[in-house]
């Protein structure tokens, strides 16, 4: 692909800079407003707060209910991501290297959550798993089960493109020619080389789990309060402490996005770009 | 190479088993269950089209479908227009800035649902900072803006569509080659005429594909609207959730019928996207 941004053709233009500045202002305005609200001591009838305080942060971080909500969400996240990786990485690897024809099926399965958004998918889940032989609703298990479905796309995309980057197929062939077993080659050659993609998948999945509200509300409700449920309840009781939660959540997302970007730029040692321009994947 | 026999190959497929079971239990079965329920009567018996007939003859549910489509369409159109302008502006930035802009867009796509609704309440709610500012400035019409109406909801939807639209639109600009611009400039076309006759038409299939993703994104959304006013908005997703987990007596059959209708619209949007992607690939973009 031709880079359309050669500095030689480029003059400093004011237009794009202004557009981007306005865009940034627009995108960050709600976040800045929430931040101001979270550090305001008194903000009733003035445009800007009259005095500032960090006590709202002190309050939420000493509120056991909030800390437990964070811990619960972390627990769901860790369990879901661990299970998700353990189940999906071998499948993605086997299909990509040995059964490329079957990959289409996996792609369709990965796309399903987009066609059936949580509010739609929840109906069947409630009916199937509240009561009956496997009563799961209202417990952490149903959340893990459905978040697994929701993080599939992140895991598939990140791991698949990592495998492509390291030319997994060639690596496996080389390993086998040299007499290595497949399992051995997978564990000692493929896995260590796709860790950055796997980590990206973890982080994206984590930000999904921390941002998820609908499934939590419809399938579990008050019995297992996650961060988003806590926020929803806090919003109705105390505006400032809810804004402290939002800012904390946003910092968390900011951190994750930063790491993902850093990892995305990393290439394995000795990496050679695809000879084909553009590659198969965007 | 003895170990690459066909049987060993097939054995490897066993690793797919846990995934298959998982998908069946938590993705396919629930969807199938929902389909079945949508064809049952209120007591969960028999086979009837009653729930669909009820949906399409009820003013409330027809209005919910219409409202959902309207909000999705308007927010997607506005979102994609802004994203096209901003996406183009981003291509004109230096590489470092471009990466940072994409990171920001990516990050803001997480700012939806409850946090977003809350942030807008702080800004434009009854006592919001901007509401007060507009009052002090004497901007009567602006200070009377009511966030808890359809216009307010549109404002929130547009906000969360823009970063996603930018992420999706930005790569499309890479399909436009610098040579084409040079060639058309040599032939005397202005920048405007280049985009009008070459640039935009070339990008159109991809734009339509992106558009369908945005539509689906807005149609399936629930948390943002719910966090803003509870179940007061008459949207399809709000109705569905209220029917199966709300305060009223649950009606899974009717909820399922509404959910199937929503899923069909979403699937149509996704097929449109798939079709458009293929179409533009064939044209070498």
Interface residues (C-beta under 8 A of the other chain):
Chain A: X1 X2 X4 X5 X6 X7 X9 X10 X13 X15 X16 X17 X19 X20 X23 X24 X26 X27 X29 X30 X31 X33 X34 X36 X37 X43 X44 X45 X46 X47 X48 X87 X88 X90 X91 X94 X95 X98 X99 X109 X111 X112 X113 X114 X115 X116 X117 X118 X119 X120 X121 X122 X123 X124 X125 X126 X127 X128 X145 X146 X148 X149 X176 X177 X181 X182 X207 X211 X213 X214 X217 X218 X221 X228 X231 X232 X235 X239 X242 X243 X246 X249 X250 X253 X254 X257 X258 X260 X261 X282
Chain B: X1 X3 X4 X9 X12 X13 X15 X16 X18 X19 X22 X23 X25 X26 X27 X29 X30 X31 X32 X33 X34 X37 X82 X85 X86 X88 X89 X90 X91 X92 X93 X94 X95 X97 X98 X99 X101 X103 X104 X105 X106 X107 X108 X110 X111 X112 X113 X114 X115 X116 X118 X119 X120 X121 X122 X123 X127 X129 X132 X133 X136 X159 X162 X163 X171 X173 X174 X176 X177 X178 X179 X216 X219 X220 X221 X222 X223 X227 X237 X240 X241 X244 X245 X252 X255 X256 X259 X262 X263 X266 X267 X270
